Structures are given as C-alpha cells and as structure tokens.
Amino acid sequence: MMLLNDAKTIAIVPARAGSKGMPKKNFSLFAGKPLYMHAISQALRVCDLCIFSSDDPLALEAVANIERVLIHKRNQILCTDTSPIEKTLVNVICDFEITNKCMVLLQPTSPLRRDSQVLEAIALFEKERYELVMGVTEVDNSVLKSGLVTGTGFTPVSTPQNCFSNRQSLPKVFKPNGSVFVFCASWLNENGGLASNKIGCIQMTNDCDIDIDDRDDFERASALFADRLKNQLDTK
C-alpha cells in the first residue's frame, strides 16, 4: 500500500453532510452512485492518493477500506454553510502533516469534470511557476462595462475604456468554475487560502463545468451525463 510520504499527487475530496441549496447533495445518487464516490473514483484514476474529508460517519465508513483512500473526520466548526473550503484544506494538510506535495481539490459537486482536464491542470502546475492552477469557464463579458459605486463615485471594474466599448469588442472573460484546484500543500498552509497573484488556468467548456448547488443543477448535470453515456462518449 502506498504511504503518504511516497505519493507525488494527493487529491482531497471534501463532502460535508449539510447543504441549504440541496440537502445531502454530496451523497445524492448520481448515475447510480453517490456524488462523492464519483469524485473519489476519479481521484484514484488521476492521483496517487485520495483524502476523503467528511463529517458523515456512514460515508467515512463506506470508504474506509478502499485502497489508497485516507479518511479525515472533519471538525463540525468547518461544516457550516459559511465555512470556507480553504479552512478545511488547511485543516487536512495540518492533520496529516503534509508538506511540499502537489494537492488536487476535487469537489463532488463537479461530476462532469473529465480525467483529462484534471491531468492537464496538474501538468500545468508542475510545468509553470504558478501558485495555483484552476478550471475556468467563459462568461458574459458585459461585466467589463460595470463598476463599483461609492457615494456618488463610479470606479470601473476593469478600465474606463471598457465601460464605453461595444460588447463585441470587449476581451473574453472567464470565472473559476470550482471543478479543480491544484496547489502545493506548504504554500496553502503558509498562505492561509487560495488567493494569489500567480494563478494559472485550464479552460473548460460549459458541458463540463456545472457546479451543483441546487436540485436544478443536479438535474441538468444528470441529463448531460446521461447524454454522454447514450452517445457512448468518454464519461471520464
């Protein structure tokens, strides 16, 4: 059995029991198995080890004997709707005393993410000098015409020129989609969070980037996944 010190890449799959948008969403059956199991299975395909962090005793028991999976009983303080995922990541890294390892966050709520995209993110992190690599998706670029208002003052979010440009002439805009984050364990522990000025990204299409927050997201993701199976496309 591979030991923690021997692993080159370590995935973290977090799955807390509570959720306001969709109760028990991390444990809902998706294509025949719980969302968190999809994430664990993927983690074992693309990483050397997987750490499953949860406050659900049944889920922890269910994965306890899976080879190359370590379980982490999450503190209840880190299981509220307002608990940042970054604090859970730091907690996992500290509890397992992980240093200088390539860490990969794979959230169960992104079941359409492909193995190839995770491997692409890992490769980019290992090749370039980014502190963080993440998945992004293109969004409406009209946000570049917006600004922040303080009193009667207006401050553009980008440049004053963009506020008065035609939308067609604006540059493309992308947002993090929550599907994959790659970082060094020591860096995150020292940094205290994922915010950085050295972020790399992999671009993902809309059919891979759904971050399930509510029942509508779940149904849409299920339909897209079913289409992949129906068309005999690669679901990994």
Secondary structure as a PSIPRED ss2 file (coil, helix, strand):
# PSIPRED VFORMAT (PSIPRED V4.0)

   1 M C   1.000  0.000  0.000
   2 M C   1.000  0.000  0.000
   3 L C   1.000  0.000  0.000
   4 L H   0.000  1.000  0.000
   5 N H   0.000  1.000  0.000
   6 D H   0.000  1.000  0.000
   7 A C   1.000  0.000  0.000
   8 K C   1.000  0.000  0.000
   9 T E   0.000  0.000  1.000
  10 I E   0.000  0.000  1.000
  11 A E   0.000  0.000  1.000
  12 I E   0.000  0.000  1.000
  13 V E   0.000  0.000  1.000
  14 P E   0.000  0.000  1.000
  15 A E   0.000  0.000  1.000
  16 R C   1.000  0.000  0.000
  17 A C   1.000  0.000  0.000
  18 G C   1.000  0.000  0.000
  19 S C   1.000  0.000  0.000
  20 K C   1.000  0.000  0.000
  21 G C   1.000  0.000  0.000
  22 M C   1.000  0.000  0.000
  23 P C   1.000  0.000  0.000
  24 K C   1.000  0.000  0.000
  25 K H   0.000  1.000  0.000
  26 N H   0.000  1.000  0.000
  27 F H   0.000  1.000  0.000
  28 S C   1.000  0.000  0.000
  29 L E   0.000  0.000  1.000
  30 F E   0.000  0.000  1.000
  31 A C   1.000  0.000  0.000
  32 G C   1.000  0.000  0.000
  33 K E   0.000  0.000  1.000
  34 P E   0.000  0.000  1.000
  35 L H   0.000  1.000  0.000
  36 Y H   0.000  1.000  0.000
  37 M H   0.000  1.000  0.000
  38 H H   0.000  1.000  0.000
  39 A H   0.000  1.000  0.000
  40 I H   0.000  1.000  0.000
  41 S H   0.000  1.000  0.000
  42 Q H   0.000  1.000  0.000
  43 A H   0.000  1.000  0.000
  44 L H   0.000  1.000  0.000
  45 R H   0.000  1.000  0.000
  46 V H   0.000  1.000  0.000
  47 C C   1.000  0.000  0.000
  48 D C   1.000  0.000  0.000
  49 L E   0.000  0.000  1.000
  50 C E   0.000  0.000  1.000
  51 I E   0.000  0.000  1.000
  52 F E   0.000  0.000  1.000
  53 S E   0.000  0.000  1.000
  54 S E   0.000  0.000  1.000
  55 D C   1.000  0.000  0.000
  56 D C   1.000  0.000  0.000
  57 P H   0.000  1.000  0.000
  58 L H   0.000  1.000  0.000
  59 A H   0.000  1.000  0.000
  60 L H   0.000  1.000  0.000
  61 E H   0.000  1.000  0.000
  62 A H   0.000  1.000  0.000
  63 V H   0.000  1.000  0.000
  64 A C   1.000  0.000  0.000
  65 N C   1.000  0.000  0.000
  66 I C   1.000  0.000  0.000
  67 E C   1.000  0.000  0.000
  68 R C   1.000  0.000  0.000
  69 V E   0.000  0.000  1.000
  70 L E   0.000  0.000  1.000
  71 I E   0.000  0.000  1.000
  72 H E   0.000  0.000  1.000
  73 K E   0.000  0.000  1.000
  74 R C   1.000  0.000  0.000
  75 N C   1.000  0.000  0.000
  76 Q H   0.000  1.000  0.000
  77 I H   0.000  1.000  0.000
  78 L H   0.000  1.000  0.000
  79 C C   1.000  0.000  0.000
  80 T C   1.000  0.000  0.000
  81 D C   1.000  0.000  0.000
  82 T C   1.000  0.000  0.000
  83 S C   1.000  0.000  0.000
  84 P C   1.000  0.000  0.000
  85 I H   0.000  1.000  0.000
  86 E H   0.000  1.000  0.000
  87 K H   0.000  1.000  0.000
  88 T H   0.000  1.000  0.000
  89 L H   0.000  1.000  0.000
  90 V H   0.000  1.000  0.000
  91 N H   0.000  1.000  0.000
  92 V H   0.000  1.000  0.000
  93 I H   0.000  1.000  0.000
  94 C H   0.000  1.000  0.000
  95 D H   0.000  1.000  0.000
  96 F C   1.000  0.000  0.000
  97 E C   1.000  0.000  0.000
  98 I C   1.000  0.000  0.000
  99 T C   1.000  0.000  0.000
 100 N C   1.000  0.000  0.000
 101 K C   1.000  0.000  0.000
 102 C E   0.000  0.000  1.000
 103 M E   0.000  0.000  1.000
 104 V E   0.000  0.000  1.000
 105 L E   0.000  0.000  1.000
 106 L C   1.000  0.000  0.000
 107 Q C   1.000  0.000  0.000
 108 P C   1.000  0.000  0.000
 109 T C   1.000  0.000  0.000
 110 S C   1.000  0.000  0.000
 111 P C   1.000  0.000  0.000
 112 L C   1.000  0.000  0.000
 113 R C   1.000  0.000  0.000
 114 R C   1.000  0.000  0.000
 115 D H   0.000  1.000  0.000
 116 S H   0.000  1.000  0.000
 117 Q H   0.000  1.000  0.000
 118 V H   0.000  1.000  0.000
 119 L H   0.000  1.000  0.000
 120 E H   0.000  1.000  0.000
 121 A H   0.000  1.000  0.000
 122 I H   0.000  1.000  0.000
 123 A H   0.000  1.000  0.000
 124 L H   0.000  1.000  0.000
 125 F H   0.000  1.000  0.000
 126 E H   0.000  1.000  0.000
 127 K H   0.000  1.000  0.000
 128 E C   1.000  0.000  0.000
 129 R C   1.000  0.000  0.000
 130 Y C   1.000  0.000  0.000
 131 E C   1.000  0.000  0.000
 132 L E   0.000  0.000  1.000
 133 V E   0.000  0.000  1.000
 134 M E   0.000  0.000  1.000
 135 G E   0.000  0.000  1.000
 136 V E   0.000  0.000  1.000
 137 T E   0.000  0.000  1.000
 138 E E   0.000  0.000  1.000
 139 V E   0.000  0.000  1.000
 140 D C   1.000  0.000  0.000
 141 N H   0.000  1.000  0.000
 142 S H   0.000  1.000  0.000
 143 V H   0.000  1.000  0.000
 144 L H   0.000  1.000  0.000
 145 K H   0.000  1.000  0.000
 146 S C   1.000  0.000  0.000
 147 G E   0.000  0.000  1.000
 148 L E   0.000  0.000  1.000
 149 V E   0.000  0.000  1.000
 150 T E   0.000  0.000  1.000
 151 G C   1.000  0.000  0.000
 152 T C   1.000  0.000  0.000
 153 G E   0.000  0.000  1.000
 154 F E   0.000  0.000  1.000
 155 T E   0.000  0.000  1.000
 156 P E   0.000  0.000  1.000
 157 V C   1.000  0.000  0.000
 158 S C   1.000  0.000  0.000
 159 T C   1.000  0.000  0.000
 160 P H   0.000  1.000  0.000
 161 Q H   0.000  1.000  0.000
 162 N H   0.000  1.000  0.000
 163 C H   0.000  1.000  0.000
 164 F C   1.000  0.000  0.000
 165 S C   1.000  0.000  0.000
 166 N C   1.000  0.000  0.000
 167 R H   0.000  1.000  0.000
 168 Q H   0.000  1.000  0.000
 169 S H   0.000  1.000  0.000
 170 L C   1.000  0.000  0.000
 171 P C   1.000  0.000  0.000
 172 K C   1.000  0.000  0.000
 173 V E   0.000  0.000  1.000
 174 F E   0.000  0.000  1.000
 175 K E   0.000  0.000  1.000
 176 P E   0.000  0.000  1.000
 177 N E   0.000  0.000  1.000
 178 G E   0.000  0.000  1.000
 179 S E   0.000  0.000  1.000
 180 V E   0.000  0.000  1.000
 181 F E   0.000  0.000  1.000
 182 V E   0.000  0.000  1.000
 183 F E   0.000  0.000  1.000
 184 C E   0.000  0.000  1.000
 185 A H   0.000  1.000  0.000
 186 S H   0.000  1.000  0.000
 187 W H   0.000  1.000  0.000
 188 L H   0.000  1.000  0.000
 189 N H   0.000  1.000  0.000
 190 E H   0.000  1.000  0.000
 191 N H   0.000  1.000  0.000
 192 G C   1.000  0.000  0.000
 193 G C   1.000  0.000  0.000
 194 L C   1.000  0.000  0.000
 195 A C   1.000  0.000  0.000
 196 S C   1.000  0.000  0.000
 197 N C   1.000  0.000  0.000
 198 K C   1.000  0.000  0.000
 199 I E   0.000  0.000  1.000
 200 G E   0.000  0.000  1.000
 201 C E   0.000  0.000  1.000
 202 I E   0.000  0.000  1.000
 203 Q E   0.000  0.000  1.000
 204 M C   1.000  0.000  0.000
 205 T C   1.000  0.000  0.000
 206 N C   1.000  0.000  0.000
 207 D C   1.000  0.000  0.000
 208 C C   1.000  0.000  0.000
 209 D C   1.000  0.000  0.000
 210 I C   1.000  0.000  0.000
 211 D C   1.000  0.000  0.000
 212 I C   1.000  0.000  0.000
 213 D C   1.000  0.000  0.000
 214 D C   1.000  0.000  0.000
 215 R H   0.000  1.000  0.000
 216 D H   0.000  1.000  0.000
 217 D H   0.000  1.000  0.000
 218 F H   0.000  1.000  0.000
 219 E H   0.000  1.000  0.000
 220 R H   0.000  1.000  0.000
 221 A H   0.000  1.000  0.000
 222 S H   0.000  1.000  0.000
 223 A H   0.000  1.000  0.000
 224 L H   0.000  1.000  0.000
 225 F H   0.000  1.000  0.000
 226 A H   0.000  1.000  0.000
 227 D H   0.000  1.000  0.000
 228 R H   0.000  1.000  0.000
 229 L H   0.000  1.000  0.000
 230 K H   0.000  1.000  0.000
 231 N C   1.000  0.000  0.000
 232 Q C   1.000  0.000  0.000
 233 L C   1.000  0.000  0.000
 234 D C   1.000  0.000  0.000
 235 T C   1.000  0.000  0.000
 236 K C   1.000  0.000  0.000
